[in-house]
Amino acid sequence: MNSVLIFGGTGAVGKCLVREALASNAFTRVLTLGRRTLTTDDSFTNTTVLEQKVVNFDQIQDSFPSVLPPVVFCALGTNLTSAPSKEAWKKIDQQYVVDSARYVHEKAPKDPKSGRSKVHFVYCSAVGADPNSYFFGTRTKGETEQALAGIGFERVSIFQPALLKVVEPRESVTMVEWVATKFVPLLDFVAEKYTTVSVATVAKCMLLVGTSDGVEVAGIAPKRVESHPVSKTTVAYYSNANMHDIMNNVSKLQKQSASHE
């Protein structure tokens, strides 16, 4: 695997994902497709392999690379309270995601027997995502997950973080986000594993899973694994607790390795 494609590399999770992909030195090309370019700073290394394209997601077919990598990350999305309307939010958070994924499937090499695209699609969703949810946000996320599972990839990995902890300052913060951040210390104290997670942890886990041969990473199995009834895609769901457990085990393994040197 010498290249990787990232949709939405300028958001909180996407920016960390780009930084981690570059720092891993595992890729000779890191391509981002987004609504704007990411401004890098000294925290980004190996930027010579970074290629960024600003795309019109209403005409995503005009912006695709001629050769698709075997793993595609998607961190596309916006804040529900920041969008001008529910319809506008759904267009970015669902339509753009699913349209992009469908075009990846169309252009990617296929397995001659199964017909599935030889792509591992890794998507950042949200806790509580459920197509049958009463709430608009979680219902939309659940519908998006459902659509991705049925497209026809070899493998889909879905991450469902809870309240995201963003270290870097945002240009604008909604009232809901501001209030939520005031409760983060309390949530961390009571049950961090289930209620909060840093964007860096989400990005690191997405990269680890995306570049792994199986669904289990660092000895941690996902919350659940399913085979889609129609597409037969292997779909793995990683919970907030899974992400904390993966990073804790990675840290332990690194310490053990260092102690033996």
Buried (B, 14 or more C-beta within 10 A) or exposed (E): EEBBBBBBBBBBBBBBBBBBBBBBEBBEBBBBBBBEEBEBEEEBEBEEBBEBEEBEBEEBEEBBBEEBBBBBBBBBBBBBEBBEEEEEBBBBBBBBBBBBBBBBBBBBEBEEEEEBBBBBBBBBBBBBBBBEBEEEBBBBBBBBBBBBBBBBBBBBBBBBBBBBBBEEEEEEBEEEBEEBEEEBEEBBEEEBBBBBBBBBBBBBBBBBBBBBEEBBBBEBBBEEBEEBEEBEBBBBBBBBBBBBBBBEBBEEEEEEEEEEE
